[in-house]
Amino acid sequence: MKNNLGREIFDQMKAFASSDAFEQEKRRLINTKTTEGSVVFLKNIEETFKYVGLKNGMTISFHHHLRNGDKVINFVCDAIKKEGFKDITIAASSLFPNNGPLVELIKDQTITGIVTNYINGPIANAVGMGDLKKPLIMDTHGGRARAIESGDLKIDVAFIATPAVDKEGNGSGKFGPSACGTLGYAIQDLMYAKKVVLISDYMTDNIIEPELSKHYVDAILMVDKIGDSEGIVSGTTKITRDPVGRKIARDTVKVLEALNLIKDGFSMQTGAGGISLAVVEYVKNIMISKNIKARFASGGITGQYVDMLENNLVDTLYDVQCFDLKAARSYRENRRHIAISASKYGNPFEDNPVVNDLDFVILGATEVDLDFNVNVTTDSLGQIMGGSGGHADTAHGAKVTIIVTNLLKARLPIIKEKVTCVTTPGEDIDIVVTERGIAINPLRTDLIETLSKTKLPILTMKELMNIAHDIAGIPSNYEMSKEPIGYVRYRDGSIIDTLYKIK
């Protein structure tokens, strides 16, 4: 069957009926969550499996705050294989290239299911080739929190990589040799998993204000190394110096100024891409020159935002994930750098999630289509290479959502008649800024009225696509496989698209 975006979906997948139904189930689940008393300190991973009662067919979860430096996922899964467990579902908030060893476990059906918000590298390639037995589920960051709290995603055992633990069983990301900063994506796992194991390489006497409370922890396992904190900077987290990218960033700031969005008390979030970070740089310069102070910035926090906080350009940082070590240091030292859970960040059924209070968000795109749908999940051939993360959450919540992208990448037009995969529905996207022009969603007549009075190059999405075609030609249509291997789940639980096996 087709959904209202015209995409083929699995008809058995349903969204949660209402926020009332969500709250009722959330209360029921949290009331059944208890620990057995004192936290147990275990000797090794084999003893840990016995203690939590790990069995075939269970769902286990991990977070991704150590990103490409994480060692816990591979360590636990390798032990699962050695112990002979089968049919395990991995509910990791994200998976990165360093998790490549899991491919072997997927092929021998030690791992048969994956639920995640972002995935790239060897695992994504294996899933795209159809090696995963069960359908891949791609959530948003807020949607994963919703799924856990509602019981859509039932976690049997959460293995939480924890940079520091104390003797009472509390955990923190602030301290230790593997300190990575905030642990926002692990909070729902902590609170709702049937069993919770903190895995750490650093113990201290007492953690003040722990992110992970002992009241939800069943056991702690100490290991030699949980990861390399340098790995959290993996990915695109540097300001672009490309002249085309810089032009896009400058035009984006002109849009923000024309819409009067850079003013005292505003709030913002940007992605970690090079153009988005250049936008932050230009916005910061305007704030300094006009003596403007922002109320807050949110999301995955980079050193740029730390500089703004320390120079009193922003009141507060709401941080669900540190994107570099400067941000991790700031979270440890600055009381105005505040950790939030993934639910508080973007759960659509949370009371006033942070994304709903954003004045604007700047995001990237792999593809955009004429209906303003955005793809950041696959490439143009359907190969999985990312995922929503907070893309769809912030796009829906912010007052103005702006996509920044080159019109062409590797001589391929980014604007298409239909995207290969819908990550974020077009109704949540307001403006697309490219080096050749700016398109405004026809649904936002207020923005069209304001920006049409400026000298900015306002074009339709069709006109931008035609310009790209005039430069690079019309790309050949790639015939997709008809064999589904997973689906994209919107933040409210509804299915918005299907992922297909690569030919």
C-alpha positions as CSV (number, residue, x, y, z in Angstrom):
1,M,0.0,0.0,0.0
2,K,1.0,3.6,-0.4
3,N,1.1,6.3,2.3
4,N,0.1,9.9,1.9
5,L,3.6,10.7,0.6
6,G,3.0,8.2,-2.3
7,R,5.6,5.8,-0.9
8,E,5.2,2.0,-0.7
9,I,5.1,0.9,2.9
10,F,4.5,-2.2,5.0
11,D,0.7,-2.0,5.8
12,Q,1.0,-3.7,9.1
13,M,3.0,-0.9,10.7
14,K,0.9,1.6,12.6
15,A,1.5,4.9,14.4
16,F,0.7,5.3,18.0
17,A,-3.0,6.2,18.2
18,S,-2.6,9.4,20.3
19,S,-0.5,11.2,22.9
20,D,-3.0,10.0,25.6
21,A,-2.3,6.3,24.6
22,F,1.4,7.0,24.7
23,E,1.3,8.5,28.1
24,Q,-0.8,5.6,29.5
25,E,1.7,3.0,28.2
26,K,4.7,5.1,29.3
27,R,3.3,5.2,32.9
28,R,2.7,1.5,32.9
29,L,6.2,0.6,31.7
30,I,8.0,2.9,34.1
31,N,6.0,1.6,37.0
32,T,7.1,-1.9,36.3
33,K,10.8,-0.9,36.1
34,T,12.6,-2.0,39.3
35,T,16.0,-3.1,40.2
36,E,16.8,-5.9,42.7
37,G,18.5,-3.5,45.2
38,S,22.2,-2.9,45.3
39,V,24.1,-2.7,42.1
40,V,26.1,-5.9,41.4
41,F,29.7,-5.6,40.2
42,L,30.5,-8.4,37.8
43,K,33.8,-10.0,36.9
44,N,33.5,-10.7,33.1
45,I,31.1,-10.6,30.2
46,E,30.2,-14.2,30.5
47,E,29.1,-13.8,34.1
48,T,27.2,-10.7,32.9
49,F,25.2,-12.7,30.4
50,K,24.3,-15.2,33.0
51,Y,23.3,-12.5,35.5
52,V,20.9,-10.7,33.1
53,G,19.6,-13.9,31.7
54,L,20.6,-13.3,28.1
55,K,18.7,-15.6,25.7
56,N,18.3,-16.3,22.0
57,G,15.8,-13.8,20.4
58,M,16.4,-11.0,22.9
59,T,16.8,-7.3,22.0
60,I,19.9,-5.5,23.4
61,S,20.7,-1.8,23.2
62,F,23.7,0.5,23.0
63,H,24.3,4.2,22.6
64,H,26.6,6.0,20.2
65,H,28.2,8.8,22.2
66,L,31.7,7.5,21.5
67,R,30.7,7.3,17.9
68,N,33.6,5.9,15.7
69,G,35.7,5.4,18.9
70,D,33.2,3.0,20.6
71,K,34.5,-0.4,21.6
72,V,31.6,-1.7,23.7
73,I,29.3,-2.7,20.9
74,N,31.9,-4.9,19.2
75,F,33.1,-6.3,22.6
76,V,29.6,-7.4,23.7
77,C,28.6,-8.7,20.3
78,D,31.8,-10.7,19.9
79,A,31.2,-12.3,23.3
80,I,27.6,-13.1,22.2
81,K,28.9,-14.9,19.2
82,K,31.4,-16.9,21.2
83,E,28.7,-17.9,23.7
84,G,26.6,-19.2,20.8
85,F,23.5,-16.9,21.2
86,K,21.4,-16.4,18.1
87,D,18.6,-14.3,16.7
88,I,19.7,-11.1,18.6
89,T,18.3,-7.7,17.7
90,I,20.6,-4.7,18.1
91,A,18.9,-1.5,19.2
92,A,21.8,0.9,18.9
93,S,21.1,4.6,18.7
94,S,23.6,4.7,15.8
95,L,26.2,2.5,14.1
96,F,29.5,3.6,12.6
97,P,32.2,2.1,10.4
98,N,34.1,0.8,13.4
99,N,31.2,-1.6,14.0
100,G,32.2,-3.5,10.8
101,P,33.0,-6.7,12.7
102,L,29.2,-7.1,13.2
103,V,28.8,-8.0,9.5
104,E,30.0,-11.5,10.2
105,L,27.4,-11.8,13.0
106,I,24.7,-10.6,10.7
107,K,25.6,-13.2,8.0
108,D,25.6,-16.1,10.5
109,Q,22.4,-14.9,12.1
110,T,23.8,-14.2,15.5
111,I,22.3,-10.8,14.8
112,T,19.0,-10.9,12.9
113,G,17.5,-7.5,13.6
114,I,18.7,-3.8,13.8
115,V,16.8,-0.8,15.1
116,T,18.8,2.4,14.8
117,N,18.7,6.1,13.9
118,Y,21.8,6.3,11.8
119,I,24.0,3.7,10.1
120,N,26.9,3.8,7.7
121,G,30.0,1.8,6.8
122,P,30.2,-2.0,6.3
123,I,27.0,-2.8,8.3
124,A,25.0,-0.5,6.1
125,N,26.5,-2.2,3.0
126,A,25.6,-5.6,4.4
127,V,22.1,-4.6,5.2
128,G,21.7,-3.1,1.8
129,M,22.7,-6.4,0.2
130,G,19.9,-8.1,2.1
131,D,22.1,-10.0,4.6
132,L,19.9,-8.9,7.6
133,K,17.1,-11.5,8.2
134,K,14.6,-9.1,9.7
135,P,13.6,-5.6,8.3
136,L,15.9,-2.8,9.4
137,I,14.1,-0.1,11.4
138,M,15.3,3.5,11.0
139,D,14.1,5.9,13.6
140,T,14.7,9.5,14.4
141,H,16.4,10.4,17.7
142,G,13.2,11.6,19.2
143,G,11.3,8.7,17.6
144,R,13.6,6.2,19.2
145,A,12.9,7.7,22.6
146,R,9.2,7.5,21.8
147,A,9.4,3.9,20.7
148,I,11.2,2.9,23.9
149,E,8.9,4.8,26.2
150,S,5.8,3.5,24.5
151,G,6.9,-0.1,24.4
152,D,7.2,-0.2,20.6
153,L,10.8,-1.0,21.1
154,K,11.2,-3.4,24.0
155,I,14.8,-3.7,25.3
156,D,15.7,-6.8,27.2
157,V,19.2,-5.7,28.2
158,A,20.8,-2.3,27.8
159,F,24.6,-2.3,27.7
160,I,25.6,1.3,28.4
161,A,29.2,2.4,27.7
162,T,29.9,4.7,30.7
163,P,33.1,6.7,30.9
164,A,32.9,6.9,34.7
165,V,31.1,4.9,37.5
166,D,31.1,5.1,41.2
167,K,31.0,2.5,44.0
168,E,27.3,3.1,44.4
169,G,26.5,2.2,40.8
170,N,26.0,5.7,39.3
171,G,27.4,6.7,35.9
172,S,28.6,9.8,34.1
173,G,30.1,10.8,30.8
174,K,32.1,13.7,32.3
175,F,35.1,11.9,33.7
176,G,37.6,9.2,33.0
177,P,40.0,8.4,30.1
178,S,37.0,7.8,27.7
179,A,35.0,10.9,28.7
180,C,32.7,11.8,25.9
181,G,30.4,14.4,27.5
182,T,26.6,14.0,27.7
183,L,24.9,10.6,27.5
184,G,21.4,11.8,26.3
185,Y,20.8,8.9,24.0
186,A,21.2,6.3,26.8
187,I,18.7,7.8,29.2
188,Q,15.6,6.0,27.8
189,D,17.5,2.7,27.7
190,L,18.5,3.2,31.3
191,M,15.0,3.9,32.4
192,Y,13.0,1.4,30.4
193,A,15.2,-1.6,29.6
194,K,14.4,-4.7,31.6
195,K,18.0,-5.1,32.7
196,V,20.7,-2.4,32.7
197,V,24.5,-3.0,32.7
198,L,27.0,-0.1,32.8
199,I,30.3,-1.0,31.1
200,S,33.1,1.2,32.2
201,D,36.9,1.6,32.4
202,Y,37.0,4.1,35.2
203,M,35.7,4.0,38.8
204,T,35.6,6.8,41.3
205,D,34.4,7.1,44.9
206,N,31.4,9.4,44.3
207,I,29.8,11.0,41.3
208,I,27.9,14.2,42.0
209,E,24.8,14.7,39.8
210,P,25.2,11.5,37.8
211,E,23.5,11.3,34.4
212,L,22.9,7.6,35.0
213,S,21.3,7.0,38.4
214,K,22.0,3.8,40.4
215,H,18.3,3.4,40.9
216,Y,17.9,2.1,37.4
217,V,21.2,0.1,37.2
218,D,21.3,-3.6,37.7
219,A,25.0,-4.3,37.3
220,I,28.4,-2.9,36.4
221,L,31.2,-4.5,34.4
222,M,34.7,-3.0,34.5
223,V,36.8,-3.5,31.3
224,D,40.2,-2.3,30.1
225,K,38.8,0.2,27.6
226,I,35.3,1.2,26.5
227,G,36.5,3.4,23.6
228,D,38.6,6.2,22.3
229,S,37.0,9.6,23.1
230,E,38.9,11.1,20.1
231,G,36.4,9.1,18.0
232,I,33.5,11.4,18.8
233,V,34.9,13.9,16.3
234,S,34.5,11.5,13.5
235,G,32.4,12.7,10.6
236,T,31.9,16.2,9.1
237,T,32.4,18.6,12.0
238,K,34.6,21.2,10.4
239,I,33.6,24.6,8.9
240,T,33.7,24.5,5.1
241,R,36.3,26.6,3.4
242,D,34.9,25.8,-0.1
243,P,33.9,29.0,-1.8
244,V,30.6,27.6,-3.0
245,G,29.8,26.3,0.5
246,R,30.7,29.7,1.9
247,K,28.4,31.4,-0.5
248,I,25.5,29.2,0.5
249,A,26.2,29.9,4.1
250,R,26.3,33.7,3.5
251,D,23.0,33.6,1.5
252,T,21.4,31.5,4.4
253,V,22.4,34.2,6.9
254,K,20.8,36.8,4.6
255,V,17.6,34.8,4.7
256,L,17.8,34.7,8.5
257,E,18.3,38.5,8.7
258,A,15.5,39.2,6.2
259,L,13.2,37.1,8.4
260,N,14.4,38.9,11.5
261,L,15.4,35.6,13.1
262,I,18.7,36.8,14.5
263,K,17.6,39.0,17.4
264,D,17.9,39.1,21.2
265,G,16.5,35.9,22.7
266,F,16.5,33.7,19.6
267,S,17.2,30.0,19.6
268,M,18.9,27.8,17.0
269,Q,20.3,24.5,16.0
270,T,22.5,23.5,13.1
271,G,23.7,20.2,11.7
272,A,27.4,19.2,11.9
273,G,28.0,19.6,8.2
274,G,30.6,22.0,6.9
275,I,28.1,24.5,5.4
276,S,25.9,24.4,8.5
277,L,28.9,25.2,10.7
278,A,29.8,28.1,8.4
279,V,26.3,29.5,9.0
280,V,27.1,29.4,12.7
281,E,30.3,31.3,12.1
282,Y,28.5,34.1,10.2
283,V,25.6,34.2,12.7
284,K,28.1,34.6,15.5
285,N,29.8,37.6,13.7
286,I,26.4,39.3,13.3
287,M,25.6,38.7,17.0
288,I,28.9,40.3,18.0
289,S,28.5,43.3,15.7
290,K,24.9,44.0,16.8
291,N,25.3,43.0,20.5
292,I,22.8,40.2,20.2
293,K,22.5,37.4,22.7
294,A,20.7,34.0,22.0
295,R,18.5,32.3,24.5
296,F,19.8,28.8,23.7
297,A,21.4,26.5,21.1
298,S,20.7,22.8,21.1
299,G,21.4,19.4,19.7
300,G,24.8,17.9,19.1
301,I,27.1,20.6,20.5
302,T,30.4,21.6,18.8
303,G,33.3,23.8,20.0
304,Q,31.7,26.7,18.0
305,Y,28.8,26.8,20.4
306,V,31.1,26.4,23.3
307,D,32.9,29.6,22.2
308,M,29.6,31.4,22.0
309,L,28.6,30.2,25.5
310,E,31.9,31.2,27.0
311,N,31.8,34.6,25.3
312,N,28.3,35.2,26.6
313,L,26.7,35.2,23.2
314,V,24.2,32.5,24.2
315,D,22.6,31.9,27.6
316,T,22.4,28.1,27.6
317,L,23.4,25.0,25.6
318,Y,21.0,22.1,25.7
319,D,23.2,19.1,24.8
320,V,22.1,15.6,23.9
321,Q,25.5,14.7,22.4
322,C,28.9,16.3,22.3
323,F,30.4,16.4,18.8
324,D,34.0,17.2,19.9
325,L,36.2,17.2,23.0
326,K,35.9,20.9,23.5
327,A,32.2,20.4,24.0
328,A,32.8,17.5,26.3
329,R,35.1,19.7,28.4
330,S,32.5,22.5,28.5
331,Y,29.8,20.1,29.7
332,R,32.1,19.0,32.5
333,E,33.0,22.6,33.6
334,N,30.1,24.9,32.7
335,R,26.8,24.9,34.6
336,R,25.0,26.6,31.6
337,H,25.9,23.6,29.4
338,I,23.0,21.3,30.2
339,A,22.5,17.7,29.3
340,I,19.1,16.6,28.0
341,S,17.7,13.2,27.2
342,A,16.7,12.2,23.6
343,S,13.1,12.3,24.8
344,K,13.4,15.9,26.1
345,Y,15.2,16.7,22.9
346,G,12.8,15.5,20.3
347,N,10.1,13.0,21.5
348,P,6.9,14.2,19.8
349,F,4.8,13.1,22.8
350,E,7.1,14.8,25.4
351,D,5.7,17.9,27.1
352,N,7.5,20.8,25.3
353,P,10.5,19.0,23.7
354,V,13.4,21.4,23.0
355,V,13.0,21.1,19.2
356,N,9.6,22.7,19.5
357,D,11.2,25.8,20.9
358,L,13.7,26.4,18.1
359,D,13.4,29.6,16.0
360,F,15.3,28.1,13.2
361,V,17.3,25.0,12.3
362,I,19.9,24.6,9.5
363,L,20.2,21.1,8.0
364,G,21.8,19.3,5.1
365,A,20.5,17.0,2.4
366,T,21.6,14.2,0.2
367,E,18.6,14.7,-2.1
368,V,15.6,17.1,-2.1
369,D,12.7,16.7,-4.4
370,L,10.1,19.0,-6.0
371,D,7.8,18.4,-3.0
372,F,10.6,19.4,-0.6
373,N,11.0,15.9,0.8
374,V,14.6,15.4,2.0
375,N,16.7,12.3,1.9
376,V,19.7,11.9,4.2
377,T,19.3,8.1,4.6
378,T,20.5,6.7,1.2
379,D,22.5,7.8,-1.8
380,S,20.8,8.1,-5.2
381,L,21.2,4.3,-5.8
382,G,19.5,3.4,-2.6
383,Q,22.6,2.4,-0.7
384,I,22.1,3.2,3.0
385,M,24.7,5.9,4.1
386,G,23.2,7.7,7.1
387,G,19.8,8.3,8.6
388,S,17.6,10.9,10.2
389,G,19.2,11.3,13.6
390,G,17.6,14.6,14.7
391,H,16.9,15.8,11.1
392,A,13.2,15.1,11.1
393,D,12.7,16.0,14.8
394,T,14.2,19.5,14.4
395,A,12.6,20.1,11.0
396,H,9.2,19.5,12.4
397,G,9.7,21.4,15.6
398,A,11.5,24.6,14.4
399,K,9.6,27.7,13.3
400,V,11.8,27.9,10.2
401,T,13.6,24.9,8.7
402,I,16.3,25.6,6.2
403,I,18.2,23.1,4.0
404,V,21.6,24.1,2.8
405,T,23.1,22.2,-0.1
406,N,25.2,22.4,-3.2
407,L,23.0,22.2,-6.3
408,L,25.4,19.6,-7.7
409,K,27.5,17.1,-5.8
410,A,30.0,15.1,-7.9
411,R,28.2,16.5,-10.9
412,L,25.0,14.9,-9.8
413,P,21.9,17.1,-9.3
414,I,20.8,17.1,-5.7
415,I,17.2,18.2,-6.6
416,K,15.2,15.4,-8.1
417,E,11.6,14.9,-9.1
418,K,11.3,12.3,-6.3
419,V,13.9,11.5,-3.7
420,T,15.2,7.9,-3.5
421,C,14.1,7.7,0.1
422,V,12.1,10.1,2.3
423,T,13.8,10.9,5.6
424,T,12.0,14.1,6.4
425,P,8.6,14.9,4.8
426,G,8.4,18.1,2.6
427,E,5.8,19.6,4.8
428,D,8.5,20.0,7.5
429,I,10.9,21.8,5.2
430,D,10.5,25.6,4.6
431,I,13.5,26.8,2.6
432,V,16.2,25.3,0.4
433,V,19.3,27.4,-0.1
434,T,21.8,26.5,-2.9
435,E,24.6,28.5,-4.6
436,R,22.3,29.1,-7.6
437,G,19.1,30.2,-5.9
438,I,16.7,29.8,-3.0
439,A,13.4,27.9,-3.0
440,I,10.6,28.4,-0.6
441,N,8.0,25.8,0.2
442,P,4.7,27.0,-1.3
443,L,3.0,26.1,2.0
444,R,4.9,29.0,3.7
445,T,3.2,31.9,2.0
446,D,4.3,34.2,4.9
447,L,8.0,33.5,4.1
448,I,7.4,33.9,0.3
449,E,5.8,37.3,1.0
450,T,8.7,38.5,3.1
451,L,11.6,37.2,1.0
452,S,10.1,38.2,-2.3
453,K,10.7,41.8,-1.3
454,T,14.4,41.2,-1.0
455,K,17.1,41.0,-3.6
456,L,17.7,37.3,-2.8
457,P,17.5,35.0,-5.8
458,I,14.2,33.3,-5.1
459,L,13.3,30.5,-7.6
460,T,10.9,27.6,-7.6
461,M,12.2,24.1,-6.9
462,K,11.5,23.2,-10.5
463,E,13.6,26.1,-11.7
464,L,16.5,25.0,-9.5
465,M,16.3,21.5,-10.8
466,N,16.3,22.7,-14.4
467,I,19.4,24.8,-13.8
468,A,21.1,21.7,-12.5
469,H,20.0,19.7,-15.5
470,D,21.3,22.5,-17.9
471,I,24.7,22.2,-16.2
472,A,25.1,18.5,-15.7
473,G,22.4,16.9,-17.8
474,I,19.5,14.8,-16.7
475,P,20.7,11.9,-14.7
476,S,19.6,8.4,-15.7
477,N,16.8,6.9,-13.5
478,Y,18.1,3.9,-11.5
479,E,15.7,1.1,-11.4
480,M,15.3,0.1,-7.7
481,S,15.0,-3.5,-6.5
482,K,11.5,-4.5,-5.4
483,E,12.7,-6.5,-2.4
484,P,12.2,-4.6,0.8
485,I,14.9,-4.8,3.5
486,G,13.7,-2.2,6.0
487,Y,11.7,0.9,6.5
488,V,12.0,4.5,7.7
489,R,9.8,5.2,10.8
490,Y,8.8,8.8,11.4
491,R,9.1,10.3,14.8
492,D,5.5,9.6,15.7
493,G,5.8,5.9,14.8
494,S,4.2,6.1,11.3
495,I,6.1,4.5,8.4
496,I,7.1,7.1,5.8
497,D,9.2,5.0,3.4
498,T,10.6,1.6,2.5
499,L,14.3,0.6,2.0
500,Y,15.1,-1.8,-0.8
501,K,17.8,-4.3,-1.5
502,I,20.6,-3.1,-3.7
503,K,20.7,-4.8,-7.0
